[in-house]
Amino acid sequence: MIELTHVHFAYTTSAAIVSDVSLSVARGQIVAVMGPSGCGKTTLLRLVAGLLKPSQGSASLLGSALPYDDAKALRTLRTQMGMLFQFGALFTDMSVFDNVAFPLRENTLLSLEEIKTVVMSKLTAVGLADVAEKMPSEISGGMARRVALARAIAQSPKIMLFDEPFTGLDPIAMDTIAQLIREQTDSLDAASIVVSHDVQETFAIADYVYVMHQARILAQGTPRDLLASDDPFIRRFVRGATVSEVHA
């Protein structure tokens, strides 16, 4: 569903931000890209979304090369892609309902009644059908992130991208978002990438993990594999989690 092969990215005069990275994501799988701040993981997500074009290497989605130079084809491809931006990025002057309806109004020919049905079903899926008419300023940060997730899944995407979905949330909200990511990936049979540095929440839902450091993939494997690693950096990075907390 998603495949990057020896991808390299750098701005014209800067050092590599992503260097020789290869990864793949299968249908129904959650793959985490983790690492410290500044290691290149969010840039990697932008490459998958077609927001940036690799300097070298190749990227494909749904079995075809990403059409970086064809704006129309890229826009069509993005209708099969849902993205949860860091901090949610809701439109502050739109209601919860209108935020979730936005991609449907922009990208489909659904009737008003059909849009209402889809929006309410997605809000129900994230447990927020009762706040449809509220404004983003009237709901909590955790609720706003769930609304953003409802918007990301509005078109039942085949590809889902999550940029630091747990940042700024309290432990209960973090756990709720993590479980919703797992549930929606499973229910949509989608391929999901979660970019995060939150070890415990991410390891609890990820099928496979790539750890980046200084623009490269330093290690990869299942959460259990990484918890058993002898590499000093990996051991330090995952020190907050225990084997019993992962896929218990």
C-alpha atoms as one frame of an Amber mdcrd trajectory, in Angstrom:
protein
   0.000   0.000   0.000   2.881   2.361   0.829   6.460   1.811  -0.255   9.532
   4.026  -0.090  12.745   2.773  -1.696  16.107   4.397  -0.905  14.447   7.795
  -0.524  16.665  10.816  -0.018  15.565  14.389   0.581  17.497  17.604   1.129
  16.824  21.238   0.438  19.167  22.674  -2.173  22.001  23.810   0.068  21.332
  21.862   3.262  22.408  18.508   4.613  20.138  15.524   4.052  16.937  15.571
   6.109  16.004  12.044   4.962  18.807   9.777   3.780  18.489   6.371   2.081
  15.209   5.455   3.774  13.225   2.394   2.700   9.984   1.291   4.329   6.711
  -0.405   3.471   3.196  -0.554   4.911   0.671  -3.285   4.120  -3.120  -3.112
   4.154  -4.497  -3.168   7.701  -1.083  -2.411   9.194   0.014   0.416  11.482
   3.647   1.322  10.955   5.257   3.795  13.327   8.088   6.129  12.389   9.750
   7.216  15.601  12.779   9.096  16.788  13.888  12.271  18.545  12.888  15.722
  17.346  14.671  16.803  14.188  15.485  13.292  12.963  13.445  13.624   9.738
  10.287  11.710  10.572   7.775  14.476   9.777   9.615  15.212   6.513   9.213
  11.522   5.693   5.464  11.823   6.236   5.351  14.832   3.899   7.125  12.787
   1.227   4.470  10.068   1.523   1.691  12.691   1.308   3.209  14.170  -1.838
   3.898  17.500  -0.155   7.610  17.077  -0.870   9.359  15.270  -3.729  12.337
  12.991  -3.043  15.714  14.176  -4.274  16.529  10.528  -4.949  14.754   7.194
  -4.652  11.130   6.299  -5.313   7.800   6.382  -3.501   4.610   4.524  -4.380
   1.089   4.412  -2.973  -1.552   1.814  -3.795   0.841   0.114  -6.200   1.676
   3.146  -8.356   4.426   5.746  -8.251   3.441   8.957  -6.507   2.582  11.515
  -9.239   4.576  14.380  -7.714   4.589  16.397 -10.952   0.919  15.894 -11.843
  -1.212  18.120  -9.609  -4.534  16.706 -10.822  -3.476  13.080 -10.323  -2.008
  13.926  -6.923  -5.257  15.603  -5.853  -7.215  12.530  -6.947  -4.854  10.274
  -5.027  -5.293  12.361  -1.895  -9.028  11.635  -1.898  -7.941   8.117  -0.859
  -5.712   9.505   1.870  -6.610  10.810   5.306  -4.253  12.895   7.420  -4.399
  13.824  11.065  -2.267  16.926  11.469  -0.342  17.728  14.626  -2.683  19.470
  17.125  -5.658  18.636  14.848  -5.625  21.807  12.691  -9.391  22.302  12.783
 -10.911  25.316  11.052 -11.689  27.538  14.011 -14.538  29.410  12.301 -16.384
  26.206  11.336 -18.500  23.998  13.551 -17.463  20.442  14.360 -19.978  19.210
  11.769 -18.649  21.528   9.060 -15.037  20.556   9.788 -15.817  16.892   9.188
 -18.010  17.692   6.196 -15.338  19.851   4.549 -13.520  17.117   2.545 -16.840
  15.619   1.460 -18.049  18.970   0.134 -14.742  19.613  -1.604 -14.133  16.197
  -3.150 -17.468  14.444  -3.664 -20.863  14.934  -5.303 -22.801  13.654  -2.306
 -26.121  15.300  -1.521 -26.599  17.340   1.644 -28.470  14.470   3.257 -25.764
  11.963   2.283 -23.063  14.250   3.698 -25.009  14.554   6.942 -25.262  10.758
   7.185 -21.513  10.272   6.617 -20.493  13.061   9.005 -22.682  11.787  11.828
 -21.461   8.217  11.311 -17.829   9.360  11.554 -18.514  11.495  14.623 -20.292
   8.519  16.158 -17.228   6.377  15.418 -15.081   8.718  17.538 -17.750   9.136
  20.220 -18.633  12.755  19.487 -22.014  12.770  17.736 -23.367  15.018  20.495
 -20.953  17.905  19.775 -21.667  18.258  16.044 -22.986  21.813  16.348 -20.303
  23.094  18.720 -17.353  25.228  17.650 -13.751  24.027  18.157 -13.297  26.627
  20.906 -16.134  24.999  22.861 -14.563  21.541  23.131 -11.443  20.190  24.857
  -8.111  19.522  23.176  -8.650  15.771  23.293 -12.102  16.128  21.759 -10.711
  18.408  19.049  -8.159  15.723  18.138 -10.988  13.179  17.854 -12.917  15.567
  15.587  -9.787  15.886  13.446  -9.636  12.092  13.262 -13.293  11.990  12.162
 -12.413  14.464   9.403  -9.388  12.351   8.384 -11.593   9.264   7.960 -14.544
  11.092   6.367 -13.849   9.614   2.910 -12.999   6.131   4.260  -9.387   6.437
   3.067  -7.112   3.569   2.102  -4.055   5.439   3.409  -3.966   7.187   6.796
  -1.164   9.444   8.015  -0.845  10.640  11.607   1.600  13.416  12.520   2.370
  13.381  16.263  -1.226  12.457  17.191  -0.511  12.287  20.947   1.311  15.596
  21.436  -0.181  17.835  24.112  -2.819  15.361  25.283  -3.416  14.075  28.798
  -2.876  10.318  29.388  -6.575   9.427  29.051  -6.970  11.380  25.805  -3.740
   9.844  24.475  -5.053   6.346  25.128  -8.391   7.197  23.506  -6.738   8.528
  20.337  -4.383   5.535  20.184  -7.254   3.063  20.383  -9.256   5.008  17.778
  -6.288   4.912  15.378  -6.102   1.142  15.821  -9.865   0.681  15.471 -10.185
   2.862  12.372  -7.185   1.261  10.670  -8.783  -2.134  11.248 -12.326  -1.128
  10.269 -11.211   0.619   7.055  -8.536  -2.032   6.313  -6.244   0.938   5.690
  -2.476   1.294   5.694  -1.455   3.726   8.427   1.743   5.569   9.314   2.037
   7.096  12.770   4.853   9.604  13.285   5.518   9.966  16.991   8.078  10.060
  19.782   5.610   8.770  22.397   6.903   5.249  22.953   4.257   3.709  25.202
   1.165   4.767  23.246   2.720   4.051  19.858   4.163   0.654  20.769   0.750
  -0.388  22.124  -0.891  -0.093  18.669   1.932  -0.433  16.111   2.528  -3.596
  14.130   6.003  -2.523  13.025   8.316   0.342  13.960  11.086   2.244  12.192
  13.359   4.324  14.419  15.048   7.284  12.755  18.169   9.060  13.926  20.124
  11.736  12.055  18.028  11.345   8.868  18.420   7.557   8.595  16.626   4.435
   9.746  18.697   3.274  12.696  16.585   0.256  13.626  13.357  -1.479  12.681
  11.202  -4.320  13.889   8.164  -5.119  15.992   7.778  -3.303  19.314   8.980
  -6.459  21.063  12.054  -6.599  18.821  13.003  -3.039  19.700  12.412  -3.513
  23.405  14.851  -6.442  23.265  17.496  -4.465  21.327  21.029  -4.202  22.712
  21.768  -1.001  20.775  22.513   1.754  23.341  20.518   4.424  21.501  17.477
   2.164  21.046  17.605   1.077  24.686  17.720   4.713  25.764  14.913   5.697
  23.404  12.488   3.004  24.589  13.498   2.992  28.265  10.097   4.250  29.382
   8.271   1.127  28.161   8.300  -2.411  29.461   7.658  -5.631  27.625   4.473
  -6.254  29.628   3.003  -2.954  28.405   3.408  -3.805  24.742   0.700  -5.935
  23.076  -0.306  -7.325  26.464
